[in-house]
Amino acid sequence: MIFQKVKDYCKENNLSISSFERLCNIGNGTVARWKNDESKPVLSTLEKIEKATGIPASTWIEKS
């Protein structure tokens, strides 16, 4: 769910996943762990994504 939203955001903004991670100041490989719901983002990571993108954290995790 969040992995696909990140991919969509990256496509719309012409970013690679690693560029997205740098933009949001999150660890390299973090987004990849969300691909098959291997892990879930923690609140501090969602806050960094919200700050970098301007998109509320709740939007990233809500079901489509």
PDB file of N, CA, C and O in Angstrom, chain B, residues numbered from 101:
ATOM      1  N   MET B 101       0.828  -1.188   0.000  1.00  0.00           N
ATOM      2  CA  MET B 101       0.000   0.000   0.000  1.00  0.00           C
ATOM      3  C   MET B 101       0.874   1.254   0.000  1.00  0.00           C
ATOM      4  O   MET B 101       0.805   2.040  -0.945  1.00  0.00           O
ATOM      5  N   ILE B 102       1.694   1.463   1.031  1.00  0.00           N
ATOM      6  CA  ILE B 102       2.530   2.663   1.055  1.00  0.00           C
ATOM      7  C   ILE B 102       3.613   2.584  -0.025  1.00  0.00           C
ATOM      8  O   ILE B 102       3.983   3.603  -0.609  1.00  0.00           O
ATOM      9  N   PHE B 103       4.118   1.378  -0.291  1.00  0.00           N
ATOM     10  CA  PHE B 103       5.136   1.231  -1.326  1.00  0.00           C
ATOM     11  C   PHE B 103       4.603   1.730  -2.666  1.00  0.00           C
ATOM     12  O   PHE B 103       5.295   2.460  -3.376  1.00  0.00           O
ATOM     13  N   GLN B 104       3.392   1.347  -3.012  1.00  0.00           N
ATOM     14  CA  GLN B 104       2.810   1.778  -4.284  1.00  0.00           C
ATOM     15  C   GLN B 104       2.595   3.287  -4.308  1.00  0.00           C
ATOM     16  O   GLN B 104       2.792   3.925  -5.343  1.00  0.00           O
ATOM     17  N   LYS B 105       2.196   3.856  -3.188  1.00  0.00           N
ATOM     18  CA  LYS B 105       2.007   5.313  -3.123  1.00  0.00           C
ATOM     19  C   LYS B 105       3.333   6.045  -3.314  1.00  0.00           C
ATOM     20  O   LYS B 105       3.383   7.088  -3.967  1.00  0.00           O
ATOM     21  N   VAL B 106       4.396   5.501  -2.749  1.00  0.00           N
ATOM     22  CA  VAL B 106       5.722   6.100  -2.939  1.00  0.00           C
ATOM     23  C   VAL B 106       6.127   5.986  -4.405  1.00  0.00           C
ATOM     24  O   VAL B 106       6.628   6.948  -4.986  1.00  0.00           O
ATOM     25  N   LYS B 107       5.913   4.813  -5.008  1.00  0.00           N
ATOM     26  CA  LYS B 107       6.240   4.635  -6.421  1.00  0.00           C
ATOM     27  C   LYS B 107       5.473   5.629  -7.286  1.00  0.00           C
ATOM     28  O   LYS B 107       6.042   6.236  -8.193  1.00  0.00           O
ATOM     29  N   ASP B 108       4.188   5.793  -7.006  1.00  0.00           N
ATOM     30  CA  ASP B 108       3.364   6.729  -7.770  1.00  0.00           C
ATOM     31  C   ASP B 108       3.873   8.164  -7.601  1.00  0.00           C
ATOM     32  O   ASP B 108       3.958   8.916  -8.572  1.00  0.00           O
ATOM     33  N   TYR B 109       4.207   8.532  -6.374  1.00  0.00           N
ATOM     34  CA  TYR B 109       4.738   9.867  -6.106  1.00  0.00           C
ATOM     35  C   TYR B 109       6.039  10.084  -6.876  1.00  0.00           C
ATOM     36  O   TYR B 109       6.249  11.136  -7.480  1.00  0.00           O
ATOM     37  N   CYS B 110       6.897   9.087  -6.845  1.00  0.00           N
ATOM     38  CA  CYS B 110       8.181   9.197  -7.536  1.00  0.00           C
ATOM     39  C   CYS B 110       7.977   9.349  -9.040  1.00  0.00           C
ATOM     40  O   CYS B 110       8.651  10.151  -9.687  1.00  0.00           O
ATOM     41  N   LYS B 111       7.062   8.590  -9.580  1.00  0.00           N
ATOM     42  CA  LYS B 111       6.791   8.680 -11.018  1.00  0.00           C
ATOM     43  C   LYS B 111       6.271  10.069 -11.386  1.00  0.00           C
ATOM     44  O   LYS B 111       6.717  10.669 -12.364  1.00  0.00           O
ATOM     45  N   GLU B 112       5.327  10.569 -10.597  1.00  0.00           N
ATOM     46  CA  GLU B 112       4.734  11.887 -10.851  1.00  0.00           C
ATOM     47  C   GLU B 112       5.764  13.009 -10.724  1.00  0.00           C
ATOM     48  O   GLU B 112       5.642  14.044 -11.378  1.00  0.00           O
ATOM     49  N   ASN B 113       6.774  12.804  -9.884  1.00  0.00           N
ATOM     50  CA  ASN B 113       7.763  13.845  -9.612  1.00  0.00           C
ATOM     51  C   ASN B 113       9.135  13.543 -10.197  1.00  0.00           C
ATOM     52  O   ASN B 113      10.126  14.194  -9.867  1.00  0.00           O
ATOM     53  N   ASN B 114       9.172  12.537 -11.078  1.00  0.00           N
ATOM     54  CA  ASN B 114      10.404  12.180 -11.770  1.00  0.00           C
ATOM     55  C   ASN B 114      11.564  11.934 -10.799  1.00  0.00           C
ATOM     56  O   ASN B 114      12.658  12.472 -10.968  1.00  0.00           O
ATOM     57  N   LEU B 115      11.302  11.118  -9.788  1.00  0.00           N
ATOM     58  CA  LEU B 115      12.296  10.773  -8.777  1.00  0.00           C
ATOM     59  C   LEU B 115      12.525   9.272  -8.765  1.00  0.00           C
ATOM     60  O   LEU B 115      11.615   8.498  -9.061  1.00  0.00           O
ATOM     61  N   SER B 116      13.716   8.867  -8.429  1.00  0.00           N
ATOM     62  CA  SER B 116      13.964   7.457  -8.144  1.00  0.00           C
ATOM     63  C   SER B 116      13.582   7.216  -6.682  1.00  0.00           C
ATOM     64  O   SER B 116      13.425   8.158  -5.905  1.00  0.00           O
ATOM     65  N   ILE B 117      13.439   5.962  -6.329  1.00  0.00           N
ATOM     66  CA  ILE B 117      13.134   5.624  -4.932  1.00  0.00           C
ATOM     67  C   ILE B 117      14.260   6.122  -4.020  1.00  0.00           C
ATOM     68  O   ILE B 117      13.997   6.668  -2.948  1.00  0.00           O
ATOM     69  N   SER B 118      15.498   5.936  -4.442  1.00  0.00           N
ATOM     70  CA  SER B 118      16.616   6.385  -3.597  1.00  0.00           C
ATOM     71  C   SER B 118      16.628   7.906  -3.464  1.00  0.00           C
ATOM     72  O   SER B 118      16.993   8.428  -2.410  1.00  0.00           O
ATOM     73  N   SER B 119      16.234   8.623  -4.517  1.00  0.00           N
ATOM     74  CA  SER B 119      16.132  10.087  -4.424  1.00  0.00           C
ATOM     75  C   SER B 119      15.031  10.484  -3.448  1.00  0.00           C
ATOM     76  O   SER B 119      15.177  11.444  -2.691  1.00  0.00           O
ATOM     77  N   PHE B 120      13.939   9.744  -3.471  1.00  0.00           N
ATOM     78  CA  PHE B 120      12.847   9.986  -2.529  1.00  0.00           C
ATOM     79  C   PHE B 120      13.339   9.787  -1.100  1.00  0.00           C
ATOM     80  O   PHE B 120      13.046  10.594  -0.218  1.00  0.00           O
ATOM     81  N   GLU B 121      14.078   8.721  -0.880  1.00  0.00           N
ATOM     82  CA  GLU B 121      14.604   8.449   0.457  1.00  0.00           C
ATOM     83  C   GLU B 121      15.537   9.564   0.919  1.00  0.00           C
ATOM     84  O   GLU B 121      15.490   9.971   2.080  1.00  0.00           O
ATOM     85  N   ARG B 122      16.383  10.060   0.018  1.00  0.00           N
ATOM     86  CA  ARG B 122      17.272  11.179   0.373  1.00  0.00           C
ATOM     87  C   ARG B 122      16.462  12.444   0.648  1.00  0.00           C
ATOM     88  O   ARG B 122      16.728  13.160   1.613  1.00  0.00           O
ATOM     89  N   LEU B 123      15.476  12.715  -0.204  1.00  0.00           N
ATOM     90  CA  LEU B 123      14.617  13.887  -0.017  1.00  0.00           C
ATOM     91  C   LEU B 123      13.965  13.879   1.367  1.00  0.00           C
ATOM     92  O   LEU B 123      13.867  14.908   2.037  1.00  0.00           O
ATOM     93  N   CYS B 124      13.531  12.701   1.768  1.00  0.00           N
ATOM     94  CA  CYS B 124      12.817  12.569   3.044  1.00  0.00           C
ATOM     95  C   CYS B 124      13.741  12.301   4.225  1.00  0.00           C
ATOM     96  O   CYS B 124      13.291  12.224   5.368  1.00  0.00           O
ATOM     97  N   ASN B 125      15.041  12.158   3.945  1.00  0.00           N
ATOM     98  CA  ASN B 125      16.018  11.875   5.002  1.00  0.00           C
ATOM     99  C   ASN B 125      15.696  10.577   5.744  1.00  0.00           C
ATOM    100  O   ASN B 125      15.754  10.501   6.971  1.00  0.00           O
ATOM    101  N   ILE B 126      15.352   9.556   4.946  1.00  0.00           N
ATOM    102  CA  ILE B 126      15.114   8.228   5.525  1.00  0.00           C
ATOM    103  C   ILE B 126      16.183   7.292   4.965  1.00  0.00           C
ATOM    104  O   ILE B 126      16.788   7.581   3.932  1.00  0.00           O
ATOM    105  N   GLY B 127      16.407   6.200   5.632  1.00  0.00           N
ATOM    106  CA  GLY B 127      17.486   5.299   5.256  1.00  0.00           C
ATOM    107  C   GLY B 127      17.344   4.681   3.874  1.00  0.00           C
ATOM    108  O   GLY B 127      16.239   4.417   3.400  1.00  0.00           O
ATOM    109  N   ASN B 128      18.474   4.459   3.249  1.00  0.00           N
ATOM    110  CA  ASN B 128      18.522   3.796   1.960  1.00  0.00           C
ATOM    111  C   ASN B 128      17.979   2.369   2.113  1.00  0.00           C
ATOM    112  O   ASN B 128      18.430   1.625   2.983  1.00  0.00           O
ATOM    113  N   GLY B 129      17.028   1.993   1.283  1.00  0.00           N
ATOM    114  CA  GLY B 129      16.429   0.665   1.360  1.00  0.00           C
ATOM    115  C   GLY B 129      15.177   0.602   2.214  1.00  0.00           C
ATOM    116  O   GLY B 129      14.520  -0.437   2.282  1.00  0.00           O
ATOM    117  N   THR B 130      14.847   1.698   2.862  1.00  0.00           N
ATOM    118  CA  THR B 130      13.662   1.723   3.722  1.00  0.00           C
ATOM    119  C   THR B 130      12.398   1.425   2.936  1.00  0.00           C
ATOM    120  O   THR B 130      11.593   0.588   3.345  1.00  0.00           O
ATOM    121  N   VAL B 131      12.218   2.098   1.817  1.00  0.00           N
ATOM    122  CA  VAL B 131      10.998   1.937   1.019  1.00  0.00           C
ATOM    123  C   VAL B 131      10.893   0.509   0.483  1.00  0.00           C
ATOM    124  O   VAL B 131       9.796  -0.047   0.430  1.00  0.00           O
ATOM    125  N   ALA B 132      11.998  -0.081   0.092  1.00  0.00           N
ATOM    126  CA  ALA B 132      11.976  -1.447  -0.438  1.00  0.00           C
ATOM    127  C   ALA B 132      11.414  -2.438   0.576  1.00  0.00           C
ATOM    128  O   ALA B 132      10.767  -3.413   0.192  1.00  0.00           O
ATOM    129  N   ARG B 133      11.648  -2.206   1.843  1.00  0.00           N
ATOM    130  CA  ARG B 133      11.131  -3.111   2.876  1.00  0.00           C
ATOM    131  C   ARG B 133       9.613  -3.035   2.988  1.00  0.00           C
ATOM    132  O   ARG B 133       8.984  -3.921   3.568  1.00  0.00           O
ATOM    133  N   TRP B 134       9.028  -1.980   2.434  1.00  0.00           N
ATOM    134  CA  TRP B 134       7.565  -1.848   2.478  1.00  0.00           C
ATOM    135  C   TRP B 134       6.894  -2.547   1.309  1.00  0.00           C
ATOM    136  O   TRP B 134       5.669  -2.655   1.269  1.00  0.00           O
ATOM    137  N   LYS B 135       7.692  -3.025   0.351  1.00  0.00           N
ATOM    138  CA  LYS B 135       7.144  -3.572  -0.890  1.00  0.00           C
ATOM    139  C   LYS B 135       6.153  -4.707  -0.654  1.00  0.00           C
ATOM    140  O   LYS B 135       5.039  -4.670  -1.176  1.00  0.00           O
ATOM    141  N   ASN B 136       6.528  -5.674   0.096  1.00  0.00           N
ATOM    142  CA  ASN B 136       5.646  -6.817   0.362  1.00  0.00           C
ATOM    143  C   ASN B 136       5.145  -6.801   1.796  1.00  0.00           C
ATOM    144  O   ASN B 136       4.904  -7.843   2.404  1.00  0.00           O
ATOM    145  N   ASP B 137       4.995  -5.593   2.317  1.00  0.00           N
ATOM    146  CA  ASP B 137       4.574  -5.417   3.708  1.00  0.00           C
ATOM    147  C   ASP B 137       5.487  -6.164   4.674  1.00  0.00           C
ATOM    148  O   ASP B 137       5.043  -6.660   5.709  1.00  0.00           O
ATOM    149  N   GLU B 138       6.805  -6.237   4.309  1.00  0.00           N
ATOM    150  CA  GLU B 138       7.772  -6.863   5.202  1.00  0.00           C
ATOM    151  C   GLU B 138       7.878  -6.078   6.499  1.00  0.00           C
ATOM    152  O   GLU B 138       8.091  -6.649   7.569  1.00  0.00           O
ATOM    153  N   SER B 139       7.729  -4.781   6.395  1.00  0.00           N
ATOM    154  CA  SER B 139       7.729  -3.930   7.579  1.00  0.00           C
ATOM    155  C   SER B 139       6.793  -2.763   7.312  1.00  0.00           C
ATOM    156  O   SER B 139       6.415  -2.498   6.171  1.00  0.00           O
ATOM    157  N   LYS B 140       6.437  -2.095   8.346  1.00  0.00           N
ATOM    158  CA  LYS B 140       5.570  -0.924   8.261  1.00  0.00           C
ATOM    159  C   LYS B 140       6.371   0.301   8.662  1.00  0.00           C
ATOM    160  O   LYS B 140       7.266   0.201   9.501  1.00  0.00           O
ATOM    161  N   PRO B 141       6.070   1.455   8.081  1.00  0.00           N
ATOM    162  CA  PRO B 141       6.795   2.668   8.467  1.00  0.00           C
ATOM    163  C   PRO B 141       6.458   3.081   9.897  1.00  0.00           C
ATOM    164  O   PRO B 141       5.310   2.986  10.332  1.00  0.00           O
ATOM    165  N   VAL B 142       7.457   3.532  10.604  1.00  0.00           N
ATOM    166  CA  VAL B 142       7.240   4.041  11.962  1.00  0.00           C
ATOM    167  C   VAL B 142       6.810   5.504  11.873  1.00  0.00           C
ATOM    168  O   VAL B 142       7.001   6.147  10.841  1.00  0.00           O
ATOM    169  N   LEU B 143       6.245   6.018  12.926  1.00  0.00           N
ATOM    170  CA  LEU B 143       5.711   7.375  12.947  1.00  0.00           C
ATOM    171  C   LEU B 143       6.767   8.409  12.580  1.00  0.00           C
ATOM    172  O   LEU B 143       6.480   9.338  11.824  1.00  0.00           O
ATOM    173  N   SER B 144       7.974   8.268  13.096  1.00  0.00           N
ATOM    174  CA  SER B 144       9.017   9.265  12.804  1.00  0.00           C
ATOM    175  C   SER B 144       9.346   9.292  11.308  1.00  0.00           C
ATOM    176  O   SER B 144       9.640  10.355  10.761  1.00  0.00           O
ATOM    177  N   THR B 145       9.299   8.143  10.648  1.00  0.00           N
ATOM    178  CA  THR B 145       9.542   8.092   9.203  1.00  0.00           C
ATOM    179  C   THR B 145       8.404   8.763   8.453  1.00  0.00           C
ATOM    180  O   THR B 145       8.639   9.523   7.514  1.00  0.00           O
ATOM    181  N   LEU B 146       7.183   8.487   8.857  1.00  0.00           N
ATOM    182  CA  LEU B 146       6.029   9.126   8.220  1.00  0.00           C
ATOM    183  C   LEU B 146       6.076  10.641   8.393  1.00  0.00           C
ATOM    184  O   LEU B 146       5.709  11.385   7.483  1.00  0.00           O
ATOM    185  N   GLU B 147       6.524  11.091   9.549  1.00  0.00           N
ATOM    186  CA  GLU B 147       6.647  12.532   9.785  1.00  0.00           C
ATOM    187  C   GLU B 147       7.689  13.160   8.864  1.00  0.00           C
ATOM    188  O   GLU B 147       7.496  14.275   8.380  1.00  0.00           O
ATOM    189  N   LYS B 148       8.782  12.460   8.621  1.00  0.00           N
ATOM    190  CA  LYS B 148       9.809  12.962   7.706  1.00  0.00           C
ATOM    191  C   LYS B 148       9.267  13.039   6.281  1.00  0.00           C
ATOM    192  O   LYS B 148       9.532  14.001   5.560  1.00  0.00           O
ATOM    193  N   ILE B 149       8.509  12.023   5.880  1.00  0.00           N
ATOM    194  CA  ILE B 149       7.918  12.006   4.541  1.00  0.00           C
ATOM    195  C   ILE B 149       6.918  13.147   4.403  1.00  0.00           C
ATOM    196  O   ILE B 149       6.895  13.838   3.384  1.00  0.00           O
ATOM    197  N   GLU B 150       6.097  13.342   5.423  1.00  0.00           N
ATOM    198  CA  GLU B 150       5.119  14.434   5.414  1.00  0.00           C
ATOM    199  C   GLU B 150       5.822  15.786   5.289  1.00  0.00           C
ATOM    200  O   GLU B 150       5.407  16.632   4.497  1.00  0.00           O
ATOM    201  N   LYS B 151       6.865  15.985   6.053  1.00  0.00           N
ATOM    202  CA  LYS B 151       7.596  17.257   6.029  1.00  0.00           C
ATOM    203  C   LYS B 151       8.222  17.509   4.655  1.00  0.00           C
ATOM    204  O   LYS B 151       8.189  18.632   4.153  1.00  0.00           O
ATOM    205  N   ALA B 152       8.789  16.469   4.052  1.00  0.00           N
ATOM    206  CA  ALA B 152       9.475  16.620   2.768  1.00  0.00           C
ATOM    207  C   ALA B 152       8.522  16.791   1.593  1.00  0.00           C
ATOM    208  O   ALA B 152       8.834  17.501   0.637  1.00  0.00           O
ATOM    209  N   THR B 153       7.359  16.143   1.660  1.00  0.00           N
ATOM    210  CA  THR B 153       6.443  16.153   0.520  1.00  0.00           C
ATOM    211  C   THR B 153       5.263  17.095   0.691  1.00  0.00           C
ATOM    212  O   THR B 153       4.641  17.500  -0.291  1.00  0.00           O
ATOM    213  N   GLY B 154       4.951  17.446   1.932  1.00  0.00           N
ATOM    214  CA  GLY B 154       3.774  18.265   2.188  1.00  0.00           C
ATOM    215  C   GLY B 154       2.487  17.468   2.172  1.00  0.00           C
ATOM    216  O   GLY B 154       1.401  18.040   2.264  1.00  0.00           O
ATOM    217  N   ILE B 155       2.595  16.156   2.057  1.00  0.00           N
ATOM    218  CA  ILE B 155       1.425  15.278   2.043  1.00  0.00           C
ATOM    219  C   ILE B 155       1.254  14.692   3.441  1.00  0.00           C
ATOM    220  O   ILE B 155       2.197  14.116   3.983  1.00  0.00           O
ATOM    221  N   PRO B 156       0.063  14.829   4.035  1.00  0.00           N
ATOM    222  CA  PRO B 156      -0.145  14.328   5.398  1.00  0.00           C
ATOM    223  C   PRO B 156       0.204  12.847   5.547  1.00  0.00           C
ATOM    224  O   PRO B 156      -0.039  12.043   4.647  1.00  0.00           O
ATOM    225  N   ALA B 157       0.771  12.511   6.687  1.00  0.00           N
ATOM    226  CA  ALA B 157       1.171  11.129   6.966  1.00  0.00           C
ATOM    227  C   ALA B 157      -0.002  10.176   6.812  1.00  0.00           C
ATOM    228  O   ALA B 157       0.173   9.059   6.325  1.00  0.00           O
ATOM    229  N   SER B 158      -1.183  10.592   7.213  1.00  0.00           N
ATOM    230  CA  SER B 158      -2.345   9.704   7.130  1.00  0.00           C
ATOM    231  C   SER B 158      -2.663   9.326   5.688  1.00  0.00           C
ATOM    232  O   SER B 158      -3.170   8.234   5.432  1.00  0.00           O
ATOM    233  N   THR B 159      -2.370  10.215   4.746  1.00  0.00           N
ATOM    234  CA  THR B 159      -2.617   9.928   3.328  1.00  0.00           C
ATOM    235  C   THR B 159      -1.715   8.808   2.836  1.00  0.00           C
ATOM    236  O   THR B 159      -2.131   7.988   2.017  1.00  0.00           O
ATOM    237  N   TRP B 160      -0.494   8.766   3.325  1.00  0.00           N
ATOM    238  CA  TRP B 160       0.446   7.730   2.881  1.00  0.00           C
ATOM    239  C   TRP B 160       0.021   6.341   3.320  1.00  0.00           C
ATOM    240  O   TRP B 160       0.293   5.361   2.627  1.00  0.00           O
ATOM    241  N   ILE B 161      -0.645   6.247   4.465  1.00  0.00           N
ATOM    242  CA  ILE B 161      -0.964   4.918   4.997  1.00  0.00           C
ATOM    243  C   ILE B 161      -2.418   4.501   4.814  1.00  0.00           C
ATOM    244  O   ILE B 161      -2.772   3.356   5.094  1.00  0.00           O
ATOM    245  N   GLU B 162      -3.261   5.415   4.347  1.00  0.00           N
ATOM    246  CA  GLU B 162      -4.659   5.034   4.160  1.00  0.00           C
ATOM    247  C   GLU B 162      -4.806   4.082   2.986  1.00  0.00           C
ATOM    248  O   GLU B 162      -4.059   4.141   2.010  1.00  0.00           O
ATOM    249  N   LYS B 163      -5.783   3.211   3.110  1.00  0.00           N
ATOM    250  CA  LYS B 163      -6.031   2.240   2.050  1.00  0.00           C
ATOM    251  C   LYS B 163      -6.661   2.939   0.852  1.00  0.00           C
ATOM    252  O   LYS B 163      -7.494   3.836   0.985  1.00  0.00           O
ATOM    253  N   SER B 164      -6.233   2.496  -0.308  1.00  0.00           N
ATOM    254  CA  SER B 164      -6.751   3.090  -1.550  1.00  0.00           C
ATOM    255  C   SER B 164      -8.080   2.494  -1.924  1.00  0.00           C
ATOM    256  O   SER B 164      -8.663   2.873  -2.939  1.00  0.00           O
TER     257      SER B 164
END
